[in-house]
Amino acid sequence: MAFLDRYNQGIRTVEQRLASLTEAVVHMLHKSLKSLTEQDVTAAQDVLDYDDVIDDETADIEQASVELISLQQPRQEDLRVLTASLRIVRDLERIADYACDIAEVTQTLAASPYFKALIDVPRMGDLALTMLERAHEGILAKDVAIAYEVMKRDDAVDQLYVELHQELVTVMRAESEYIEQASNLLLVARYLERIADHAVNIAEMTVYMTNGVRQPFRHSARPTDCEGTPPSRSQ
């Protein structure tokens, strides 16, 4: 009984630490986006300073998951939780890295006013942030419908990226004095597009943890709504 208690506690601890890590990364991304909009270099530095905390927690969760897999012979459903955790922490670490990249852009661009009010970049940031938050909710609830919702939201982020890319390239061609600003904002748009992709990766782990299906959404027939069941391996 004591062994089972330690085993179950180990699984729950990994889940709890993963949830806390996700919340920390959500906060980090939100702060980096706010720093960009407000040209707040202090907030940007706070984001950069916190990256080591994320890296350390990522490593600790990975180690705890590997130890449980190798030493405890977890049940099938618990094994899925642990293997999914190994994937999710890597996606979260990359999102945190992109948040730091955005913070660095804030520091680069803080000295001069933007050539126009930021509208589409914050909009794209809000979409990516919402995807990450919903992916987190899907993991906690093991809700496949939420996972598909996250996947469907990715199209809006991709479309905004295309529009922003076109707009910023046009600015760089027409007004050379804005090349630095526009090129850095284009980098931010790219970071946000990648963050959205990582949110989709996390959502895919909801499907895997729920029923064992490990199939990237991009290889699946897209559902017409968020209430469908996940695709079978034969699709």
Backbone hydrogen bonds, N-H to C=O, Kabsch-Sander energy under -0.5 kcal/mol:
donor,donor_aa,acceptor,acceptor_aa,energy
5,D,1,M,-2.5
6,R,2,A,-2.2
7,Y,3,F,-2.7
8,N,4,L,-3.2
9,Q,5,D,-2.3
10,G,6,R,-2.2
11,I,7,Y,-2.0
12,R,8,N,-2.5
13,T,9,Q,-2.6
14,V,10,G,-1.9
15,E,11,I,-2.1
16,Q,12,R,-2.6
17,R,13,T,-2.7
18,L,14,V,-2.3
19,A,15,E,-2.1
20,S,16,Q,-2.3
21,L,17,R,-2.4
22,T,18,L,-2.4
23,E,19,A,-2.3
24,A,20,S,-2.1
25,V,21,L,-2.3
26,V,22,T,-2.6
27,H,23,E,-2.3
28,M,24,A,-2.3
29,L,25,V,-2.7
30,H,26,V,-2.6
31,K,27,H,-2.4
32,S,28,M,-2.1
33,L,29,L,-2.4
34,K,30,H,-2.2
35,S,31,K,-2.4
36,L,32,S,-1.8
37,T,33,L,-2.2
38,E,34,K,-2.5
39,Q,35,S,-0.8
39,Q,36,L,-0.5
40,D,35,S,-2.1
41,V,39,Q,-0.9
44,A,40,D,-1.9
45,Q,41,V,-2.2
46,D,42,T,-1.9
47,V,43,A,-1.9
48,L,44,A,-2.0
49,D,45,Q,-2.7
50,Y,46,D,-1.3
51,D,47,V,-0.6
51,D,48,L,-0.9
53,V,50,Y,-0.6
54,I,50,Y,-1.6
55,D,51,D,-2.4
56,D,52,D,-2.5
57,E,53,V,-2.4
58,T,54,I,-2.5
59,A,55,D,-2.1
60,D,56,D,-2.1
61,I,57,E,-2.5
62,E,58,T,-2.3
63,Q,59,A,-2.4
64,A,60,D,-2.4
65,S,61,I,-2.5
66,V,62,E,-2.6
67,E,63,Q,-2.4
68,L,64,A,-2.0
69,I,65,S,-2.2
70,S,66,V,-2.7
71,L,67,E,-2.4
72,Q,68,L,-1.6
73,Q,69,I,-0.6
79,L,75,R,-2.9
80,R,76,Q,-1.9
81,V,77,E,-1.5
82,L,78,D,-2.4
83,T,79,L,-2.8
84,A,80,R,-2.4
85,S,81,V,-2.1
86,L,82,L,-1.7
87,R,83,T,-1.3
88,I,84,A,-3.0
89,V,85,S,-2.5
90,R,86,L,-0.8
91,D,87,R,-1.8
92,L,88,I,-2.8
93,E,89,V,-2.2
94,R,90,R,-2.0
95,I,91,D,-2.2
96,A,92,L,-2.5
97,D,93,E,-2.0
98,Y,94,R,-2.3
99,A,95,I,-2.3
100,C,96,A,-2.0
101,D,97,D,-2.1
102,I,98,Y,-2.4
103,A,99,A,-2.1
104,E,100,C,-2.3
105,V,101,D,-1.8
106,T,102,I,-2.1
107,Q,103,A,-1.9
108,T,104,E,-2.0
109,L,105,V,-2.4
110,A,106,T,-0.9
112,S,109,L,-0.9
119,I,117,A,-0.6
123,R,119,I,-1.9
124,M,120,D,-2.9
125,G,121,V,-2.5
126,D,122,P,-2.8
127,L,123,R,-2.0
128,A,124,M,-2.3
129,L,125,G,-2.7
130,T,126,D,-2.6
131,M,127,L,-2.2
132,L,128,A,-2.0
133,E,129,L,-2.5
134,R,130,T,-2.8
135,A,131,M,-2.5
136,H,132,L,-2.1
137,E,133,E,-2.1
138,G,134,R,-2.6
139,I,135,A,-2.1
140,L,136,H,-2.4
141,A,137,E,-2.3
142,K,138,G,-1.2
143,D,138,G,-1.8
144,V,142,K,-0.7
147,A,143,D,-1.4
148,Y,144,V,-2.1
149,E,145,A,-1.8
150,V,146,I,-2.3
151,M,147,A,-1.8
152,K,148,Y,-2.3
153,R,149,E,-1.9
154,D,150,V,-0.9
154,D,151,M,-0.8
155,D,152,K,-1.0
156,A,153,R,-0.8
157,V,153,R,-1.3
158,D,154,D,-2.5
159,Q,155,D,-2.3
160,L,156,A,-2.2
161,Y,157,V,-2.3
162,V,158,D,-2.0
163,E,159,Q,-2.2
164,L,160,L,-2.9
165,H,161,Y,-2.8
166,Q,162,V,-2.1
167,E,163,E,-2.3
168,L,164,L,-3.0
169,V,165,H,-2.3
170,T,166,Q,-1.9
171,V,167,E,-2.0
172,M,168,L,-2.3
173,R,169,V,-2.0
174,A,170,T,-2.0
175,E,171,V,-2.9
178,Y,175,E,-1.9
179,I,176,S,-1.5
182,A,178,Y,-2.9
183,S,179,I,-2.8
184,N,180,E,-2.1
185,L,181,Q,-2.5
186,L,182,A,-2.0
187,L,183,S,-1.5
188,V,184,N,-2.0
189,A,185,L,-2.2
190,R,186,L,-2.0
191,Y,187,L,-2.7
192,L,188,V,-2.6
193,E,189,A,-2.1
194,R,190,R,-2.0
195,I,191,Y,-2.5
196,A,192,L,-2.3
197,D,193,E,-1.4
198,H,194,R,-2.2
199,A,195,I,-2.2
200,V,196,A,-1.9
201,N,197,D,-2.1
202,I,198,H,-2.1
203,A,199,A,-2.2
204,E,200,V,-2.3
205,M,201,N,-1.0
205,M,202,I,-0.6
206,T,202,I,-0.7
206,T,203,A,-1.1
207,V,203,A,-1.1
208,Y,204,E,-1.8
209,M,205,M,-2.9
210,T,206,T,-2.0
211,N,207,V,-2.4
212,G,208,Y,-2.1
213,V,207,V,-0.7
214,R,212,G,-0.5
215,Q,213,V,-0.7
219,H,216,P,-1.8
220,S,217,F,-2.1
228,G,225,D,-0.6
235,Q,232,S,-1.5
